[in-house]
Amino acid sequence: MKRTFAVVALLAALGVLMKLAWYEAPRLVVLPGGQLPTTAVEPARDVEADLLARYQVPSERTLVERSLDRYHNMAVSIERTDGLRGLVLLDKLDLEAIHLYEKYPRDFRRLRDSLTDDAAAELLLHWRGYFGLKHADETDRSILIAEIARLSPAQRKVASAYPNALPLLLADPVGVTEMVNRWSGDPKDLGDLLVLLTFVSLDAGSSDIRAALRTLDDHGPLALKAFRIQGLDGFALVCLYGPILQSLGDALPLDQALILLKVNSDYVEGLSRTSRPETIAGYLAHVAELGLVDAVGSSAHGLQLIVEHGVLGERALSPLGAGPDAADVVYEDYQDQDLRNQAVAALAEHGSMALAILDKYASNADFRNILRRYGSAVIGPIARTDSGPAALAALQAKSRWTASEWLAGNVLWLSGDSGQATIELIKKDGLGRVVALNSTDVQFQQFLPLYDVLHLANVMGHGQTPTSGEMTWALVDGCFVVLDALSLAAIQPEGVVAAEAARTEVKASVREAAKSLGRELAENAGDVGAKGLSKRGLEAAAEHASRWWLVRKAGGSFQILSRMPEALPKLGVAEMADLGKSLCGKAGFHLSTWAPIAFITEGAIAMRNIPREQGLKYLRNQMTFAVVGEVAFKKMEEHLASRRPQSKRY
């Protein structure tokens, strides 16, 4: 047995000796200084030299030299399997390319095959950081690589020039490419249009972005101008009413036309179903001729009042009538057509005096009966006996009211019940008897202080918002964002501090008024005072009241919205999106939400946040710079979310 093992060992030794005898020793090269390189380095140098020798074109040789210098053996391996395009991909994506090459070779080769021009290579360079964040997300990364590979050379060229717009381009390659090429002559206009499209959500796929692009195709210059004047609402209004605005032409400045359409959107939408755009444009031009743009632009029912009631409606809306609140009282408080006609006639004849009585007693069945029977003639007698005239007269004597005095006037108005007694007397004995008992005329000016507090009481008394419908309350909320941005309260004598104090005072006065009204309800079942408070709740009523009060004190919706161009640069991205959400939804597209986005990378969560306080300037910089930033990451996340398989959406 020992002899057998010895023979085997001897034969193995002889085999090794023969192999070494035939092996050619590596060539030694003497380096400067007399140093000799190691035998392990020389074969690698030969491989690199052979690789360099295959590429003699200067640009190609430079790429190969740079790749060898940075990646050594990895560059050699990638060139061996994927050629020069593989080295280009390595040069652009850096460590992300190595990650794909080693773990996802199929994705690596799909990207390699897309590198048919410089634009494709530059695009990958810009988005290298995003690929790094997507290491752990095989689904999204694979979808993104496949969609980039499908882009045409013209589309890649656009994406390379505006890399932050890549998510928009992937959502609708043809539409976005055509839009960019059409507007490329003016970089400022194109930058603003890219900002506009950035607000459009990609969560639902390409439908929303295509709706926005259709508007740019049909009314591009008008849509861009409207966006610069009224933000996203301006663009949405062109989506909705582009033919009306085109028909209007120069009859009304665009900024005023946008406000009229925005405030009266609900009515215009219904009117559009039965009337031609030219007809509606004629109504708007007529409003301008009458000098009632401010009034119609401060009430969601202003245009409707003029169209449906003609001269009487115009008189009711005028400064000598009851102003924009007249339209709200007519259409919110009086649904019966006969009563509505009587209310319009009363407002046209008695102005703010009729406004006070019509609004306060709108829910009183006895008042509605005598209004239907006697018409506007009942307003004077009821007004003479209503609402603590002595205290109101004392307040009227002051040239300027403080916030507390405005609220005091409101409480005084709510506390009286003599008007109710007059209503009952008219019902019982007829209008003639009351006229004989109250022969003293009441001056029109005596009721002017009530004008600016009517809706405060209306909200408290009926639990209603200042205007009807979802769009109207969105408008009031929008006014407050603009109001805060411009500090419009500073134009009041009391300044910003008084405006903030007014919110607190309104809430406090509502609580006290509610207690008082509760006692009166027990004493007089005919009083309609606090019915709405039990429905809405005290805090909600106070919030609505305080918002309405500040908007009215700032000059009304029209005056606030007319300063929107000043406010836009001061609004944050999220604020702009919130402002435009309602009208943009009506126009057929949804807006992005600007919450922070999270990426899972290397076992940890990386958060990327878009600053809420940043606005249009921030977006414009992001969309036009070559460096891909958080906004583009956010839009890409939206786009990929719409492309994921249903089972993997989260």
C-alpha positions in Angstrom: 0.0 0.0 0.0 2.8 2.4 0.9 4.5 1.7 -2.4 1.3 2.5 -4.3 1.0 5.9 -2.6 4.6 6.7 -3.4 4.2 5.9 -7.1 1.1 8.2 -7.3 2.9 11.1 -5.7 5.9 10.6 -8.0 3.8 10.7 -11.1 2.0 13.9 -9.9 5.3 15.6 -9.3 6.5 14.7 -12.7 3.3 16.1 -14.3 3.8 19.5 -12.6 7.4 19.6 -13.6 6.6 19.0 -17.2 3.9 21.8 -17.2 6.3 24.3 -15.7 8.9 23.4 -18.3 6.5 24.3 -21.1 5.1 27.6 -19.4 6.5 30.8 -20.9 7.7 33.2 -18.3 6.2 36.7 -18.4 8.2 39.4 -20.1 10.0 41.6 -17.7 10.1 45.3 -18.3 12.6 47.5 -16.4 10.9 50.7 -15.1 12.6 54.0 -14.5 14.8 53.7 -11.3 15.6 50.1 -11.9 12.3 48.7 -10.5 10.8 45.6 -11.9 7.0 45.2 -12.3 5.3 42.1 -10.8 4.3 39.3 -13.1 0.6 39.7 -11.9 0.3 43.3 -13.3 1.7 42.7 -16.7 -1.1 40.5 -18.1 -3.7 43.1 -17.0 -1.8 45.8 -18.8 -1.7 43.7 -21.9 -5.5 43.3 -21.8 -6.0 47.1 -21.3 -3.5 47.8 -24.1 -5.3 45.4 -26.4 -8.6 47.2 -25.5 -7.1 50.6 -26.3 -5.7 49.4 -29.5 -9.1 48.5 -30.8 -10.4 52.1 -30.6 -8.4 54.6 -32.6 -11.1 57.2 -33.1 -10.2 60.1 -30.7 -13.6 60.4 -29.0 -13.9 56.6 -28.6 -10.4 56.2 -27.3 -10.9 59.1 -24.7 -14.0 57.3 -23.4 -12.1 53.9 -23.2 -9.2 55.6 -21.4 -11.5 57.3 -18.9 -13.4 54.1 -18.2 -10.2 52.1 -17.7 -8.8 54.7 -15.4 -12.0 54.8 -13.2 -13.3 51.2 -13.3 -10.3 49.0 -14.4 -11.4 45.4 -14.7 -15.1 46.2 -14.6 -14.6 48.4 -17.7 -12.8 45.5 -19.4 -15.6 43.1 -18.5 -18.4 45.4 -19.7 -16.6 46.1 -23.0 -16.1 42.4 -23.6 -19.8 41.7 -23.2 -21.5 44.9 -24.3 -19.0 46.8 -26.5 -18.6 50.5 -26.6 -22.2 51.2 -25.8 -21.8 49.4 -22.6 -18.9 51.7 -21.7 -21.0 54.7 -22.6 -23.7 53.5 -20.2 -21.1 52.9 -17.5 -19.7 56.4 -18.0 -23.2 58.0 -17.6 -24.7 55.9 -14.9 -21.5 55.2 -12.9 -22.2 52.9 -9.9 -25.8 52.5 -11.0 -24.6 50.9 -14.2 -22.4 48.4 -12.3 -25.4 47.6 -10.1 -27.5 46.8 -13.1 -24.7 44.9 -14.9 -24.1 42.6 -12.0 -27.7 42.1 -10.7 -30.0 43.0 -13.6 -28.2 42.3 -16.9 -31.4 42.4 -18.9 -32.2 46.0 -17.8 -28.6 46.9 -18.4 -28.7 45.7 -22.0 -32.1 47.4 -22.6 -30.6 50.7 -21.6 -27.4 49.9 -23.6 -29.5 49.4 -26.8 -31.2 52.7 -26.3 -27.9 54.7 -26.5 -28.2 55.5 -30.2 -27.4 59.2 -29.9 -25.9 61.8 -27.6 -29.3 62.9 -26.3 -30.0 59.5 -24.9 -26.7 59.4 -23.1 -27.2 62.9 -21.7 -30.7 62.0 -20.5 -29.3 59.0 -18.5 -26.6 61.2 -17.0 -29.2 63.7 -15.7 -31.3 60.9 -14.2 -28.5 59.0 -12.6 -29.4 60.0 -9.1 -33.0 58.7 -9.5 -31.7 55.3 -10.7 -29.7 55.2 -7.5 -32.8 55.7 -5.4 -34.5 52.9 -7.3 -32.0 50.2 -6.5 -34.5 48.3 -4.4 -37.6 48.8 -6.7 -37.3 46.3 -9.5 -40.8 47.0 -10.8 -40.5 50.7 -11.2 -36.9 50.6 -12.5 -37.9 48.0 -15.1 -40.9 50.1 -16.3 -38.8 53.3 -16.5 -36.0 51.6 -18.5 -38.5 50.1 -20.9 -40.2 53.5 -21.5 -37.0 55.4 -22.0 -35.9 52.7 -24.5 -39.1 53.3 -26.5 -38.6 57.0 -26.9 -37.9 58.2 -30.5 -34.8 60.2 -31.2 -36.8 63.5 -31.4 -38.4 62.7 -28.0 -35.0 61.9 -26.5 -33.7 65.2 -27.8 -36.5 67.1 -26.0 -36.0 65.1 -22.8 -32.3 65.8 -22.9 -32.9 69.6 -23.3 -35.5 69.6 -20.5 -34.6 66.6 -18.3 -37.0 67.6 -15.5 -39.8 67.3 -18.0 -39.1 63.5 -18.7 -42.1 62.3 -16.5 -44.4 64.6 -18.6 -42.9 63.3 -21.8 -43.2 59.6 -20.8 -46.9 60.2 -19.9 -47.6 61.6 -23.4 -44.5 61.5 -25.6 -46.2 62.8 -28.8 -48.2 65.6 -27.2 -45.5 67.0 -24.9 -42.8 66.8 -27.7 -45.1 68.7 -30.1 -45.8 71.3 -27.4 -42.2 71.9 -26.6 -41.2 72.2 -30.2 -44.0 74.6 -30.9 -43.1 76.9 -28.0 -39.3 76.5 -28.2 -38.9 79.9 -29.8 -39.6 81.7 -26.5 -37.8 80.1 -23.5 -39.8 82.1 -20.9 -43.1 81.1 -22.4 -42.0 77.5 -22.6 -40.7 77.5 -19.1 -44.1 78.8 -17.8 -46.0 76.1 -19.7 -43.8 73.4 -18.3 -44.5 74.8 -14.8 -48.2 74.7 -15.6 -48.1 71.1 -16.8 -46.1 70.2 -13.7 -49.2 71.0 -11.5 -51.2 68.4 -13.5 -51.3 65.0 -11.8 -49.9 61.9 -13.5 -51.4 59.5 -11.0 -54.2 58.5 -13.3 -52.0 58.1 -16.3 -52.0 60.4 -19.4 -55.7 61.5 -19.4 -55.2 64.6 -17.3 -52.1 65.8 -19.1 -53.8 65.3 -22.4 -56.7 67.4 -21.3 -54.4 70.2 -20.4 -52.5 69.8 -23.7 -55.7 70.0 -25.7 -56.4 73.5 -24.2 -52.9 74.6 -25.1 -53.5 73.3 -28.7 -56.8 75.2 -28.9 -56.1 78.4 -27.0 -52.3 78.4 -26.2 -51.5 82.2 -25.9 -54.8 82.9 -24.2 -54.3 80.0 -21.7 -50.7 81.1 -20.9 -51.8 84.7 -20.3 -54.7 83.6 -18.1 -52.4 81.3 -16.1 -50.1 84.3 -15.4 -53.1 86.4 -14.3 -55.1 84.0 -12.2 -52.9 81.0 -11.7 -54.3 77.5 -12.2 -57.9 78.9 -12.0 -57.1 81.1 -15.0 -55.9 78.2 -17.0 -59.0 76.1 -15.9 -61.3 79.0 -17.0 -59.8 78.9 -20.5 -60.3 75.1 -20.6 -63.9 75.6 -19.6 -64.8 78.8 -21.4 -62.2 79.4 -24.1 -64.7 80.0 -26.9 -66.5 82.6 -24.7 -63.3 84.5 -24.0 -62.3 84.4 -27.6 -65.7 85.8 -28.6 -65.4 88.5 -26.0 -62.3 89.9 -27.6 -61.4 93.4 -26.4 -64.9 94.2 -25.0 -63.6 93.4 -21.5 -60.0 93.2 -20.2 -59.0 89.5 -19.7 -58.3 89.9 -16.0 -61.8 91.2 -15.4 -63.4 88.6 -17.7 -61.6 85.8 -15.8 -63.0 87.1 -12.5 -66.5 87.3 -13.8 -66.4 83.8 -15.1 -64.7 82.4 -12.0 -67.2 83.9 -9.6 -70.2 83.1 -11.7 -68.9 79.7 -12.9 -71.9 77.6 -11.8 -74.4 79.8 -13.7 -72.2 80.1 -16.8 -71.8 76.4 -16.9 -75.5 75.9 -17.0 -75.9 78.8 -19.5 -73.4 77.2 -21.8 -75.7 74.2 -22.3 -78.4 76.3 -24.0 -76.6 79.4 -25.3 -73.9 80.1 -27.8 -70.5 81.4 -26.6 -71.2 84.6 -28.5 -74.4 85.1 -26.5 -72.7 84.7 -23.2 -69.9 86.9 -24.2 -72.5 89.5 -25.0 -73.9 89.3 -21.5 -70.4 89.9 -20.1 -69.8 92.9 -22.4 -73.2 94.3 -21.2 -72.1 94.1 -17.6 -69.0 96.1 -18.5 -71.1 98.7 -20.3 -73.3 99.1 -17.2 -70.2 99.6 -14.9 -71.3 96.6 -12.8 -68.1 94.4 -13.2 -67.2 94.9 -9.5 -70.7 93.9 -8.3 -71.1 90.9 -10.7 -67.6 89.8 -9.8 -68.4 89.8 -6.1 -71.5 87.5 -6.2 -71.9 84.0 -7.6 -75.4 85.0 -8.7 -74.6 88.5 -10.0 -74.7 87.6 -13.7 -77.8 85.5 -13.3 -79.7 88.4 -11.7 -78.9 90.7 -14.6 -79.7 88.0 -17.3 -83.0 86.9 -15.7 -84.4 90.1 -14.3 -83.1 92.7 -16.7 -83.4 96.4 -15.6 -84.7 95.6 -12.1 -81.8 93.2 -11.5 -79.3 95.8 -12.8 -80.8 98.4 -10.4 -80.7 96.0 -7.5 -77.0 95.3 -8.1 -76.0 98.9 -8.6 -74.3 101.0 -5.9 -77.6 102.9 -5.5 -79.4 99.6 -5.0 -78.2 96.9 -2.7 -74.9 95.9 -4.3 -73.6 92.3 -4.8 -75.4 90.9 -1.7 -78.7 91.5 -3.5 -78.1 88.6 -5.8 -77.2 86.2 -3.0 -80.3 87.1 -1.0 -82.5 86.7 -4.1 -81.2 83.3 -5.2 -80.3 81.7 -1.8 -83.3 82.8 0.3 -86.1 82.9 -2.3 -86.7 79.7 -4.4 -90.3 80.4 -5.3 -90.3 82.4 -8.6 -93.1 84.8 -7.5 -91.4 85.6 -4.3 -88.1 86.0 -6.1 -89.6 88.5 -8.5 -91.0 90.5 -5.6 -87.7 90.4 -3.8 -85.9 91.8 -6.9 -88.5 94.6 -7.2 -88.0 95.5 -3.5 -84.3 95.6 -3.8 -84.4 97.7 -6.9 -86.7 100.2 -5.1 -85.4 100.2 -1.6 -81.8 99.1 -1.9 -80.0 98.2 1.3 -83.1 98.7 3.4 -84.9 95.9 1.5 -81.7 93.8 1.7 -81.8 94.0 5.5 -85.4 93.0 5.8 -85.5 90.4 3.0 -82.4 88.6 4.4 -83.5 88.7 8.0 -87.0 87.4 7.5 -86.5 85.1 4.5 -87.5 82.0 6.5 -90.5 83.6 8.2 -93.7 82.2 6.7 -95.8 85.2 7.6 -93.3 87.6 6.0 -93.2 85.5 2.8 -97.0 85.6 2.6 -97.2 89.4 3.0 -94.4 89.9 0.5 -96.2 87.7 -2.0 -99.4 89.6 -1.5 -98.2 93.3 -1.1 -94.8 93.2 -2.8 -92.1 95.8 -2.0 -94.6 98.1 -0.2 -94.1 96.0 3.0 -90.4 96.8 3.3 -90.7 100.4 4.6 -93.1 99.8 7.5 -91.2 96.7 8.7 -87.9 98.5 8.5 -89.2 101.5 10.5 -89.8 99.3 13.5 -86.9 96.9 13.3 -83.7 96.4 15.1 -83.0 99.0 17.8 -82.9 102.1 15.6 -81.6 104.4 18.3 -78.5 102.4 18.9 -77.9 101.9 15.2 -78.3 105.6 14.6 -75.7 106.4 17.2 -73.3 104.0 15.4 -74.2 105.6 12.1 -73.2 109.0 13.4 -69.6 107.9 13.6 -67.5 108.4 10.5 -65.5 105.2 11.0 -66.4 102.0 12.8 -64.0 99.8 14.6 -64.3 96.0 14.4 -66.0 95.9 17.7 -68.5 98.5 16.7 -69.3 96.6 13.5 -70.0 93.5 15.6 -72.0 95.5 18.1 -74.2 96.7 15.3 -74.8 93.2 14.2 -75.8 92.0 17.7 -78.2 95.0 18.0 -79.8 94.1 14.8 -80.3 90.5 15.9 -81.7 91.4 19.3 -84.7 93.3 18.1 -88.1 91.8 17.4 -90.3 94.8 16.6 -90.1 94.0 12.9 -91.8 90.7 13.7 -94.6 92.4 15.4 -95.1 94.6 12.3 -95.2 91.5 10.1 -97.9 90.0 12.2 -99.9 93.3 12.2 -99.8 93.4 8.4 -100.9 89.8 8.2 -103.8 90.5 10.6 -105.0 94.0 9.6 -103.5 94.6 6.1 -100.9 96.9 4.9 -103.1 100.0 5.0 -103.5 99.9 8.8 -99.8 99.7 9.3 -99.1 102.5 6.9 -101.5 104.7 8.8 -99.8 103.9 12.1 -96.3 104.5 10.8 -96.5 107.6 8.6 -93.0 108.8 9.3 -90.6 108.2 6.4 -87.4 106.4 7.1 -84.3 107.8 5.4 -82.5 105.5 3.1 -79.1 106.3 4.6 -80.3 105.1 8.0 -79.9 101.5 6.9 -76.5 101.7 5.3 -74.6 100.5 8.3 -76.5 97.2 8.0 -75.2 96.7 4.5 -71.8 95.3 5.5 -73.1 93.0 8.3 -76.0 91.3 6.5 -74.3 88.1 5.6 -72.8 87.8 9.1 -76.3 87.6 10.5 -77.5 85.5 7.6 -74.8 82.9 8.2 -75.6 82.9 12.0 -79.3 82.8 11.5 -79.6 80.3 8.7 -76.4 78.3 8.9 -75.7 79.1 5.3 -72.4 79.9 3.5 -72.0 83.4 2.1 -72.8 82.0 -1.4 -74.4 78.9 -2.7 -72.6 75.9 -4.1 -69.2 74.2 -3.8 -67.5 76.6 -6.3 -68.6 79.7 -4.4 -67.2 78.6 -1.0 -64.0 77.5 -2.8 -63.9 81.1 -4.1 -64.2 82.5 -0.6 -61.4 80.2 0.7 -59.3 81.3 -2.3 -59.8 84.9 -1.4 -58.4 84.3 2.0 -55.2 82.8 0.7 -54.8 85.8 -1.5 -55.7 88.1 1.3 -53.0 86.6 3.5 -50.5 86.7 0.8 -51.0 90.4 0.1 -51.8 91.4 3.7 -54.8 93.3 2.3 -56.0 93.8 5.8 -53.3 96.4 6.2 -55.2 98.8 4.1 -57.9 99.1 6.8 -57.4 101.6 9.5 -57.0 99.0 12.2 -54.3 97.1 10.2 -53.4 93.4 10.3 -53.6 93.2 14.0 -57.2 94.3 14.0 -58.0 91.8 11.2 -56.7 88.9 13.4 -58.5 90.3 16.4 -61.7 90.4 14.4 -61.7 86.7 13.9 -61.6 86.2 17.7 -64.2 88.9 18.3 -66.6 87.4 15.7 -66.4 84.0 17.4 -67.0 85.6 20.8 -69.9 87.7 19.6 -71.5 84.7 17.9 -71.5 82.8 21.2 -73.2 85.6 23.1 -75.6 86.3 20.3 -76.5 82.6 20.2 -77.4 82.7 23.9 -79.5 85.7 23.4 -81.3 84.3 20.4 -81.9 81.1 22.3 -83.8 83.1 25.0 -85.8 84.9 22.4 -86.9 81.7 20.8 -88.4 80.6 24.0 -90.3 83.9 24.3 -91.3 84.3 20.7 -91.8 81.3 18.5 -92.0 83.5 15.4 -88.4 84.7 15.7 -86.3 82.9 13.0 -83.0 83.9 14.6 -80.8 80.9 15.6 -82.3 78.0 13.7 -79.3 77.4 11.6 -76.8 77.3 14.6 -78.2 73.9 15.8 -77.6 72.5 12.3 -74.1 73.7 11.6 -72.7 74.1 15.1 -71.4 77.2 16.8 -67.7 76.9 15.9 -68.5 76.2 12.2 -70.9 79.1 12.0 -68.3 81.4 13.6 -65.6 80.3 11.1 -67.9 81.0 8.1 -68.9 84.4 9.6 -65.3 85.5 10.3 -64.2 84.6 6.8 -67.0 86.4 5.1 -66.5 89.4 7.3 -62.9 89.9 6.4 -63.5 89.4 2.7 -66.2 92.0 2.7 -64.1 94.4 4.7 -61.2 93.9 2.2 -63.5 95.2 -0.6 -65.2 92.0 -1.7 -64.2 89.1 -3.9 -63.6 91.1 -7.0 -61.2 93.5 -5.4 -59.3 90.6 -3.8 -59.1 88.5 -7.0 -58.1 91.5 -9.1 -54.8 91.5 -7.1 -54.1 87.8 -7.8 -51.2 88.6 -10.1 -49.5 90.3 -7.1 -50.3 87.3 -4.9 -49.1 84.5 -7.2 -45.4 85.0 -6.6 -46.0 84.9 -2.9 -48.0 81.7 -2.8 -46.4 78.3 -2.2 -46.8 75.3 -4.6 -49.3 73.6 -2.3 -51.3 76.7 -1.8 -51.6 77.3 -5.6 -52.7 73.7 -6.1 -55.3 74.0 -3.3 -56.6 77.2 -4.9 -57.0 75.7 -8.3 -58.4 72.3 -7.3 -62.1 73.0 -7.7 -62.0 74.7 -11.1 -59.4 72.4 -12.5 -61.5 69.4 -11.5 -64.5 70.9 -13.3 -62.2 71.5 -16.3 -61.4 67.8 -16.4 -58.0 67.3 -14.9 -56.6 66.7 -11.4 -53.7 68.5 -9.7 -50.7 66.9 -7.9 -50.5 66.8 -4.2 -47.2 68.0 -2.9 -46.5 65.7 0.1 -43.0 64.5 0.8 -41.9 61.4 -1.2 -40.1 58.4 0.3 -37.6 56.0 -1.4 -36.4 52.7 0.1 -32.7 52.4 -0.7 -30.1 50.1 0.9 -32.5 49.1 3.6 -33.2 52.7 4.7 -35.9 55.2 3.9 -34.7 58.3 2.1 -37.2 61.3 2.2 -37.3 63.9 -0.6 -39.3 67.0 0.3 -40.6 69.8 -1.8 -40.6 72.9 0.3 -44.2 74.1 0.8 -43.2 77.7 1.1 -41.6 77.7 -2.4 -43.8 78.7 -5.3 -43.7 79.6 -9.0 -40.1 80.8 -9.1 -39.0 77.5 -7.5 -40.9 75.4 -10.0 -39.6 77.5 -12.9 -36.0 77.0 -11.8 -36.6 73.3 -11.3 -38.2 72.7 -14.7 -35.6 74.7 -16.7 -32.4 73.7 -15.0 -30.3 70.8 -16.3 -30.0 69.3 -12.8 -32.9 66.9 -12.0 -34.5 67.9 -8.7 -37.2 66.9 -6.2 -40.1 68.2 -8.4 -39.0 65.9 -11.3 -38.6 63.0 -8.8 -42.2 63.7 -7.5 -43.6 63.7 -11.0 -41.8 60.5 -12.0 -43.2 58.8 -8.9 -46.7 59.8 -10.0 -46.1 58.5 -13.5 -44.6 55.2 -12.4 -47.5 54.7 -10.0 -49.9 54.9 -12.9 -47.9 52.3 -14.8 -47.4 49.7 -12.1 -49.4 46.4 -12.3 -52.6 46.6 -10.4 -51.4 44.1 -7.8 -48.3 46.1 -7.0 -49.8 49.6 -6.6 -49.3 51.2 -3.2 
